[in-house]
Amino acid sequence: MATAVQERPGRVTSFLKLVAIEHSVFALPFAYLSAFTAMLVDGGRVRWLDLLLITIAMVGARTFAMAANRIIDRRIDARNPRTAGRELVTGAVSVRTAWTGAAVSLVVFLAAAAALNPLCLFLAPLAAVPLVVYPYGKRFTDWPHAILALAQAVGPVGAWLAVTGTFAGSGPAWLLGAAVGLWIGGFDLIYACQDAEVDRRIGVRSVPSRYGLRFALHASTVAHVVTFGLFVWFGAVVGLGWLWWVGLLLTAVAFGYQHVVVTPTDLSRVNRAFFTANGFVGIVLFAFALLDLVVRLDLRP
Protein backbone atom coordinates (compact mmCIF):
# COMPACT_ATOMS: atom_id res chain seq x y z
CA MET A 1 0.00 0.00 0.00
CA ALA A 2 1.47 3.31 -1.08
CA THR A 3 2.10 5.86 1.64
CA ALA A 4 1.30 9.50 1.16
CA VAL A 5 4.30 11.75 0.76
CA GLN A 6 3.99 15.23 2.16
CA GLU A 7 5.17 17.72 -0.41
CA ARG A 8 7.61 20.30 0.89
CA PRO A 9 6.79 23.92 0.05
CA GLY A 10 8.80 25.53 -2.74
CA ARG A 11 11.74 27.83 -2.20
CA VAL A 12 9.74 31.01 -2.78
CA THR A 13 6.96 29.95 -0.42
CA SER A 14 9.45 28.96 2.27
CA PHE A 15 11.36 32.21 1.86
CA LEU A 16 8.19 34.29 2.17
CA LYS A 17 7.36 32.39 5.35
CA LEU A 18 10.90 32.99 6.60
CA VAL A 19 10.52 36.76 6.27
CA ALA A 20 6.85 36.79 7.40
CA ILE A 21 5.91 38.80 4.32
CA GLU A 22 2.34 39.28 5.59
CA HIS A 23 3.64 41.43 8.45
CA SER A 24 4.50 44.18 5.94
CA VAL A 25 0.99 45.43 6.59
CA PHE A 26 2.10 46.81 9.97
CA ALA A 27 4.60 49.32 8.54
CA LEU A 28 2.83 50.29 5.32
CA PRO A 29 -0.11 52.27 6.81
CA PHE A 30 2.17 54.90 8.33
CA ALA A 31 4.20 55.24 5.14
CA TYR A 32 0.93 55.78 3.27
CA LEU A 33 -0.27 58.28 5.89
CA SER A 34 2.94 60.27 5.51
CA ALA A 35 2.73 60.09 1.71
CA PHE A 36 -0.90 61.23 1.58
CA THR A 37 -0.15 64.09 3.96
CA ALA A 38 2.78 65.17 1.77
CA MET A 39 0.56 65.01 -1.30
CA LEU A 40 -2.00 67.23 0.42
CA VAL A 41 0.73 69.78 1.16
CA ASP A 42 2.36 69.40 -2.27
CA GLY A 43 -0.51 70.23 -4.59
CA GLY A 44 -3.37 68.22 -3.12
CA ARG A 45 -3.37 65.50 -5.75
CA VAL A 46 -2.81 61.78 -5.24
CA ARG A 47 0.12 60.40 -7.22
CA TRP A 48 -0.75 56.76 -7.70
CA LEU A 49 2.58 55.81 -9.26
CA ASP A 50 4.43 57.25 -6.26
CA LEU A 51 2.24 55.18 -3.94
CA LEU A 52 3.03 52.05 -5.93
CA LEU A 53 6.76 52.75 -5.80
CA ILE A 54 6.59 53.51 -2.07
CA THR A 55 4.85 50.15 -1.55
CA ILE A 56 7.53 48.33 -3.53
CA ALA A 57 10.32 50.13 -1.67
CA MET A 58 8.80 49.44 1.75
CA VAL A 59 8.16 45.75 1.07
CA GLY A 60 11.63 45.37 -0.49
CA ALA A 61 13.37 47.03 2.45
CA ARG A 62 11.43 45.06 5.05
CA THR A 63 12.01 41.75 3.24
CA PHE A 64 15.74 42.51 3.02
CA ALA A 65 15.79 43.38 6.74
CA MET A 66 13.99 40.21 7.80
CA ALA A 67 16.12 37.96 5.61
CA ALA A 68 19.33 39.55 6.89
CA ASN A 69 18.05 39.25 10.46
CA ARG A 70 17.29 35.55 10.08
CA ILE A 71 20.67 34.86 8.44
CA ILE A 72 22.68 36.75 11.04
CA ASP A 73 20.74 35.26 13.96
CA ARG A 74 20.42 31.68 12.72
CA ARG A 75 22.87 30.25 15.28
CA ILE A 76 21.22 32.16 18.12
CA ASP A 77 17.80 30.98 16.89
CA ALA A 78 19.00 27.38 16.98
CA ARG A 79 19.78 27.69 20.70
CA ASN A 80 16.39 29.15 21.62
CA PRO A 81 13.46 26.70 21.87
CA ARG A 82 11.01 29.43 20.74
CA THR A 83 12.90 30.05 17.50
CA ALA A 84 14.45 26.64 16.85
CA GLY A 85 11.73 25.86 14.30
CA ARG A 86 12.59 28.76 12.00
CA GLU A 87 13.27 27.87 8.41
CA LEU A 88 17.03 28.51 8.39
CA VAL A 89 17.47 26.41 11.51
CA THR A 90 15.45 23.44 10.25
CA GLY A 91 16.87 23.61 6.72
CA ALA A 92 13.52 24.40 5.08
CA VAL A 93 15.35 27.39 3.57
CA SER A 94 19.05 27.22 2.77
CA VAL A 95 21.40 30.04 3.70
CA ARG A 96 22.15 30.47 0.01
CA THR A 97 18.46 30.91 -0.80
CA ALA A 98 18.09 33.39 2.06
CA TRP A 99 21.08 35.43 0.82
CA THR A 100 19.66 35.38 -2.70
CA GLY A 101 16.28 36.59 -1.45
CA ALA A 102 17.93 39.30 0.63
CA ALA A 103 20.00 40.49 -2.33
CA VAL A 104 16.99 40.57 -4.66
CA SER A 105 14.96 42.46 -2.07
CA LEU A 106 17.73 45.03 -1.60
CA VAL A 107 17.97 45.57 -5.37
CA VAL A 108 14.18 46.01 -5.56
CA PHE A 109 14.33 48.56 -2.74
CA LEU A 110 17.13 50.54 -4.40
CA ALA A 111 15.44 50.38 -7.81
CA ALA A 112 12.16 51.71 -6.38
CA ALA A 113 14.07 54.50 -4.61
CA ALA A 114 15.82 55.40 -7.88
CA ALA A 115 12.49 55.51 -9.69
CA LEU A 116 11.07 57.92 -7.10
CA ASN A 117 13.67 60.71 -7.13
CA PRO A 118 17.43 61.35 -6.77
CA LEU A 119 17.20 62.21 -3.07
CA CYS A 120 15.57 58.87 -2.27
CA LEU A 121 18.23 57.02 -4.22
CA PHE A 122 20.99 58.91 -2.43
CA LEU A 123 19.53 58.19 1.01
CA ALA A 124 18.43 54.58 0.38
CA PRO A 125 21.78 52.98 1.32
CA LEU A 126 21.78 54.97 4.58
CA ALA A 127 18.24 53.74 5.32
CA ALA A 128 19.44 50.16 4.88
CA VAL A 129 22.22 50.49 7.48
CA PRO A 130 20.09 50.19 10.67
CA LEU A 131 18.24 47.27 9.07
CA VAL A 132 21.49 45.29 9.09
CA VAL A 133 22.91 46.70 12.33
CA TYR A 134 19.81 45.76 14.35
CA PRO A 135 20.43 41.98 14.55
CA TYR A 136 24.05 42.66 15.52
CA GLY A 137 22.88 45.06 18.23
CA LYS A 138 22.05 42.27 20.66
CA ARG A 139 25.74 41.39 20.59
CA PHE A 140 27.10 44.78 21.72
CA THR A 141 24.32 46.71 23.52
CA ASP A 142 21.56 46.06 26.04
CA TRP A 143 19.33 48.37 23.99
CA PRO A 144 19.07 46.81 20.50
CA HIS A 145 15.41 47.88 20.56
CA ALA A 146 16.56 51.47 20.01
CA ILE A 147 18.24 50.43 16.75
CA LEU A 148 14.99 48.81 15.61
CA ALA A 149 13.14 52.01 16.52
CA LEU A 150 15.52 54.01 14.31
CA ALA A 151 15.07 51.58 11.43
CA GLN A 152 11.28 51.84 11.68
CA ALA A 153 11.30 55.65 11.95
CA VAL A 154 12.81 55.85 8.47
CA GLY A 155 9.60 54.68 6.74
CA PRO A 156 7.34 57.75 7.18
CA VAL A 157 10.23 60.14 6.52
CA GLY A 158 11.19 58.25 3.38
CA ALA A 159 7.61 58.27 2.14
CA TRP A 160 7.44 62.05 2.56
CA LEU A 161 10.71 62.52 0.67
CA ALA A 162 9.44 60.14 -2.03
CA VAL A 163 6.55 62.52 -2.71
CA THR A 164 8.26 65.89 -2.29
CA GLY A 165 11.91 65.16 -3.15
CA THR A 166 13.04 67.63 -0.48
CA PHE A 167 13.50 67.96 3.29
CA ALA A 168 11.78 71.35 3.23
CA GLY A 169 8.55 71.24 5.22
CA SER A 170 9.10 67.63 6.30
CA GLY A 171 8.52 68.29 10.01
CA PRO A 172 5.27 66.26 10.18
CA ALA A 173 7.05 63.23 8.71
CA TRP A 174 9.71 63.37 11.41
CA LEU A 175 7.02 63.50 14.09
CA LEU A 176 5.26 60.52 12.56
CA GLY A 177 8.56 58.68 12.09
CA ALA A 178 9.50 59.20 15.75
CA ALA A 179 6.05 57.97 16.81
CA VAL A 180 6.31 54.83 14.68
CA GLY A 181 9.87 54.14 15.85
CA LEU A 182 8.91 54.40 19.52
CA TRP A 183 5.78 52.34 18.93
CA ILE A 184 7.69 49.43 17.37
CA GLY A 185 10.67 49.80 19.70
CA GLY A 186 8.33 49.79 22.68
CA PHE A 187 6.65 46.65 21.50
CA ASP A 188 10.02 45.00 20.86
CA LEU A 189 10.72 45.48 24.57
CA ILE A 190 7.58 43.47 25.30
CA TYR A 191 8.39 40.83 22.70
CA ALA A 192 11.93 40.34 24.02
CA CYS A 193 10.56 39.48 27.46
CA GLN A 194 9.70 36.01 26.13
CA ASP A 195 13.39 35.22 25.69
CA ALA A 196 14.88 36.89 28.77
CA GLU A 197 15.92 33.70 30.53
CA VAL A 198 17.30 32.03 27.41
CA ASP A 199 19.10 35.24 26.40
CA ARG A 200 20.87 35.40 29.77
CA ARG A 201 21.98 31.81 29.38
CA ILE A 202 23.35 32.11 25.85
CA GLY A 203 24.71 35.67 26.16
CA VAL A 204 22.21 37.61 24.04
CA ARG A 205 21.81 41.20 25.21
CA SER A 206 18.48 42.99 25.64
CA VAL A 207 16.69 45.18 28.17
CA PRO A 208 14.68 42.29 29.68
CA SER A 209 17.73 40.03 30.00
CA ARG A 210 19.81 42.83 31.58
CA TYR A 211 17.30 44.75 33.70
CA GLY A 212 14.42 42.30 34.14
CA LEU A 213 10.87 41.95 32.86
CA ARG A 214 9.28 44.57 35.08
CA PHE A 215 11.73 47.28 34.00
CA ALA A 216 11.30 46.33 30.33
CA LEU A 217 7.51 46.52 30.54
CA HIS A 218 7.65 49.87 32.33
CA ALA A 219 10.05 51.18 29.65
CA SER A 220 7.63 49.97 26.98
CA THR A 221 4.77 51.82 28.67
CA VAL A 222 6.80 55.04 28.71
CA ALA A 223 7.68 54.59 25.03
CA HIS A 224 4.02 54.13 24.12
CA VAL A 225 2.87 57.13 26.17
CA VAL A 226 5.38 59.27 24.25
CA THR A 227 4.22 57.61 21.02
CA PHE A 228 0.64 58.65 21.74
CA GLY A 229 1.79 62.20 22.46
CA LEU A 230 3.62 62.33 19.13
CA PHE A 231 0.50 61.10 17.31
CA VAL A 232 -1.43 63.93 18.97
CA TRP A 233 1.27 66.42 17.94
CA PHE A 234 1.26 65.12 14.36
CA GLY A 235 -2.52 65.48 14.06
CA ALA A 236 -2.39 69.02 15.43
CA VAL A 237 0.45 70.11 13.14
CA VAL A 238 -1.17 68.65 10.03
CA GLY A 239 -4.60 69.94 11.00
CA LEU A 240 -6.40 66.61 10.81
CA GLY A 241 -10.10 66.62 11.58
CA TRP A 242 -12.32 64.84 14.06
CA LEU A 243 -11.98 61.46 12.35
CA TRP A 244 -8.28 61.35 13.22
CA TRP A 245 -9.07 62.03 16.86
CA VAL A 246 -11.66 59.24 16.92
CA GLY A 247 -9.03 56.88 15.50
CA LEU A 248 -6.54 58.10 18.09
CA LEU A 249 -9.02 57.38 20.88
CA LEU A 250 -9.38 53.81 19.62
CA THR A 251 -5.59 53.60 19.45
CA ALA A 252 -5.35 54.58 23.11
CA VAL A 253 -7.64 51.66 23.93
CA ALA A 254 -5.41 49.30 21.91
CA PHE A 255 -2.29 50.54 23.69
CA GLY A 256 -3.98 50.07 27.05
CA TYR A 257 -5.07 46.55 26.12
CA GLN A 258 -1.54 45.64 25.06
CA HIS A 259 -0.11 46.68 28.40
CA VAL A 260 -2.85 45.03 30.45
CA VAL A 261 -2.69 41.57 28.87
CA VAL A 262 1.11 41.26 29.16
CA THR A 263 2.54 41.26 32.68
CA PRO A 264 5.86 40.19 34.25
CA THR A 265 4.15 37.05 35.54
CA ASP A 266 2.13 36.24 32.42
CA LEU A 267 3.70 36.46 28.96
CA SER A 268 1.31 33.99 27.35
CA ARG A 269 -0.53 36.71 25.43
CA VAL A 270 2.44 38.47 23.83
CA ASN A 271 1.51 37.18 20.38
CA ARG A 272 -2.08 38.31 20.87
CA ALA A 273 -0.80 41.77 21.74
CA PHE A 274 1.36 41.74 18.61
CA PHE A 275 -1.19 40.58 16.06
CA THR A 276 -4.26 42.20 17.60
CA ALA A 277 -3.11 45.44 19.17
CA ASN A 278 -0.32 46.39 16.78
CA GLY A 279 -2.25 45.46 13.65
CA PHE A 280 -5.23 47.38 15.00
CA VAL A 281 -3.18 50.51 15.69
CA GLY A 282 -1.71 50.70 12.20
CA ILE A 283 -4.88 49.93 10.28
CA VAL A 284 -7.28 52.00 12.38
CA LEU A 285 -5.13 55.12 12.52
CA PHE A 286 -4.50 54.98 8.78
CA ALA A 287 -8.17 54.33 7.98
CA PHE A 288 -9.46 57.26 10.03
CA ALA A 289 -6.71 59.59 8.80
CA LEU A 290 -7.37 58.55 5.20
CA LEU A 291 -11.09 59.26 5.60
CA ASP A 292 -10.16 62.71 6.85
CA LEU A 293 -7.63 63.35 4.08
CA VAL A 294 -9.60 61.90 1.19
CA VAL A 295 -12.18 64.68 1.22
CA ARG A 296 -9.37 67.17 0.61
CA LEU A 297 -7.37 65.21 -1.97
CA ASP A 298 -7.85 65.04 -5.72
CA LEU A 299 -8.07 61.28 -6.43
CA ARG A 300 -8.09 61.55 -10.23
CA PRO A 301 -5.29 59.56 -11.90
C-alpha positions in Angstrom: 0.0 0.0 0.0 1.5 3.3 -1.1 2.1 5.9 1.6 1.3 9.5 1.2 4.3 11.7 0.8 4.0 15.2 2.2 5.2 17.7 -0.4 7.6 20.3 0.9 6.8 23.9 0.1 8.8 25.5 -2.7 11.7 27.8 -2.2 9.7 31.0 -2.8 7.0 30.0 -0.4 9.5 29.0 2.3 11.4 32.2 1.9 8.2 34.3 2.2 7.4 32.4 5.3 10.9 33.0 6.6 10.5 36.8 6.3 6.9 36.8 7.4 5.9 38.8 4.3 2.3 39.3 5.6 3.6 41.4 8.5 4.5 44.2 5.9 1.0 45.4 6.6 2.1 46.8 10.0 4.6 49.3 8.5 2.8 50.3 5.3 -0.1 52.3 6.8 2.2 54.9 8.3 4.2 55.2 5.1 0.9 55.8 3.3 -0.3 58.3 5.9 2.9 60.3 5.5 2.7 60.1 1.7 -0.9 61.2 1.6 -0.2 64.1 4.0 2.8 65.2 1.8 0.6 65.0 -1.3 -2.0 67.2 0.4 0.7 69.8 1.2 2.4 69.4 -2.3 -0.5 70.2 -4.6 -3.4 68.2 -3.1 -3.4 65.5 -5.8 -2.8 61.8 -5.2 0.1 60.4 -7.2 -0.8 56.8 -7.7 2.6 55.8 -9.3 4.4 57.3 -6.3 2.2 55.2 -3.9 3.0 52.0 -5.9 6.8 52.7 -5.8 6.6 53.5 -2.1 4.9 50.2 -1.6 7.5 48.3 -3.5 10.3 50.1 -1.7 8.8 49.4 1.8 8.2 45.7 1.1 11.6 45.4 -0.5 13.4 47.0 2.5 11.4 45.1 5.0 12.0 41.8 3.2 15.7 42.5 3.0 15.8 43.4 6.7 14.0 40.2 7.8 16.1 38.0 5.6 19.3 39.6 6.9 18.1 39.3 10.5 17.3 35.6 10.1 20.7 34.9 8.4 22.7 36.8 11.0 20.7 35.3 14.0 20.4 31.7 12.7 22.9 30.2 15.3 21.2 32.2 18.1 17.8 31.0 16.9 19.0 27.4 17.0 19.8 27.7 20.7 16.4 29.2 21.6 13.5 26.7 21.9 11.0 29.4 20.7 12.9 30.1 17.5 14.4 26.6 16.9 11.7 25.9 14.3 12.6 28.8 12.0 13.3 27.9 8.4 17.0 28.5 8.4 17.5 26.4 11.5 15.5 23.4 10.2 16.9 23.6 6.7 13.5 24.4 5.1 15.4 27.4 3.6 19.1 27.2 2.8 21.4 30.0 3.7 22.2 30.5 0.0 18.5 30.9 -0.8 18.1 33.4 2.1 21.1 35.4 0.8 19.7 35.4 -2.7 16.3 36.6 -1.5 17.9 39.3 0.6 20.0 40.5 -2.3 17.0 40.6 -4.7 15.0 42.5 -2.1 17.7 45.0 -1.6 18.0 45.6 -5.4 14.2 46.0 -5.6 14.3 48.6 -2.7 17.1 50.5 -4.4 15.4 50.4 -7.8 12.2 51.7 -6.4 14.1 54.5 -4.6 15.8 55.4 -7.9 12.5 55.5 -9.7 11.1 57.9 -7.1 13.7 60.7 -7.1 17.4 61.3 -6.8 17.2 62.2 -3.1 15.6 58.9 -2.3 18.2 57.0 -4.2 21.0 58.9 -2.4 19.5 58.2 1.0 18.4 54.6 0.4 21.8 53.0 1.3 21.8 55.0 4.6 18.2 53.7 5.3 19.4 50.2 4.9 22.2 50.5 7.5 20.1 50.2 10.7 18.2 47.3 9.1 21.5 45.3 9.1 22.9 46.7 12.3 19.8 45.8 14.4 20.4 42.0 14.5 24.1 42.7 15.5 22.9 45.1 18.2 22.0 42.3 20.7 25.7 41.4 20.6 27.1 44.8 21.7 24.3 46.7 23.5 21.6 46.1 26.0 19.3 48.4 24.0 19.1 46.8 20.5 15.4 47.9 20.6 16.6 51.5 20.0 18.2 50.4 16.7 15.0 48.8 15.6 13.1 52.0 16.5 15.5 54.0 14.3 15.1 51.6 11.4 11.3 51.8 11.7 11.3 55.6 11.9 12.8 55.9 8.5 9.6 54.7 6.7 7.3 57.7 7.2 10.2 60.1 6.5 11.2 58.3 3.4 7.6 58.3 2.1 7.4 62.0 2.6 10.7 62.5 0.7 9.4 60.1 -2.0 6.5 62.5 -2.7 8.3 65.9 -2.3 11.9 65.2 -3.1 13.0 67.6 -0.5 13.5 68.0 3.3 11.8 71.3 3.2 8.5 71.2 5.2 9.1 67.6 6.3 8.5 68.3 10.0 5.3 66.3 10.2 7.1 63.2 8.7 9.7 63.4 11.4 7.0 63.5 14.1 5.3 60.5 12.6 8.6 58.7 12.1 9.5 59.2 15.7 6.1 58.0 16.8 6.3 54.8 14.7 9.9 54.1 15.9 8.9 54.4 19.5 5.8 52.3 18.9 7.7 49.4 17.4 10.7 49.8 19.7 8.3 49.8 22.7 6.7 46.6 21.5 10.0 45.0 20.9 10.7 45.5 24.6 7.6 43.5 25.3 8.4 40.8 22.7 11.9 40.3 24.0 10.6 39.5 27.5 9.7 36.0 26.1 13.4 35.2 25.7 14.9 36.9 28.8 15.9 33.7 30.5 17.3 32.0 27.4 19.1 35.2 26.4 20.9 35.4 29.8 22.0 31.8 29.4 23.4 32.1 25.9 24.7 35.7 26.2 22.2 37.6 24.0 21.8 41.2 25.2 18.5 43.0 25.6 16.7 45.2 28.2 14.7 42.3 29.7 17.7 40.0 30.0 19.8 42.8 31.6 17.3 44.7 33.7 14.4 42.3 34.1 10.9 41.9 32.9 9.3 44.6 35.1 11.7 47.3 34.0 11.3 46.3 30.3 7.5 46.5 30.5 7.6 49.9 32.3 10.0 51.2 29.7 7.6 50.0 27.0 4.8 51.8 28.7 6.8 55.0 28.7 7.7 54.6 25.0 4.0 54.1 24.1 2.9 57.1 26.2 5.4 59.3 24.3 4.2 57.6 21.0 0.6 58.7 21.7 1.8 62.2 22.5 3.6 62.3 19.1 0.5 61.1 17.3 -1.4 63.9 19.0 1.3 66.4 17.9 1.3 65.1 14.4 -2.5 65.5 14.1 -2.4 69.0 15.4 0.5 70.1 13.1 -1.2 68.6 10.0 -4.6 69.9 11.0 -6.4 66.6 10.8 -10.1 66.6 11.6 -12.3 64.8 14.1 -12.0 61.5 12.3 -8.3 61.4 13.2 -9.1 62.0 16.9 -11.7 59.2 16.9 -9.0 56.9 15.5 -6.5 58.1 18.1 -9.0 57.4 20.9 -9.4 53.8 19.6 -5.6 53.6 19.4 -5.4 54.6 23.1 -7.6 51.7 23.9 -5.4 49.3 21.9 -2.3 50.5 23.7 -4.0 50.1 27.1 -5.1 46.5 26.1 -1.5 45.6 25.1 -0.1 46.7 28.4 -2.8 45.0 30.5 -2.7 41.6 28.9 1.1 41.3 29.2 2.5 41.3 32.7 5.9 40.2 34.3 4.2 37.0 35.5 2.1 36.2 32.4 3.7 36.5 29.0 1.3 34.0 27.4 -0.5 36.7 25.4 2.4 38.5 23.8 1.5 37.2 20.4 -2.1 38.3 20.9 -0.8 41.8 21.7 1.4 41.7 18.6 -1.2 40.6 16.1 -4.3 42.2 17.6 -3.1 45.4 19.2 -0.3 46.4 16.8 -2.2 45.5 13.7 -5.2 47.4 15.0 -3.2 50.5 15.7 -1.7 50.7 12.2 -4.9 49.9 10.3 -7.3 52.0 12.4 -5.1 55.1 12.5 -4.5 55.0 8.8 -8.2 54.3 8.0 -9.5 57.3 10.0 -6.7 59.6 8.8 -7.4 58.6 5.2 -11.1 59.3 5.6 -10.2 62.7 6.9 -7.6 63.4 4.1 -9.6 61.9 1.2 -12.2 64.7 1.2 -9.4 67.2 0.6 -7.4 65.2 -2.0 -7.8 65.0 -5.7 -8.1 61.3 -6.4 -8.1 61.6 -10.2 -5.3 59.6 -11.9 
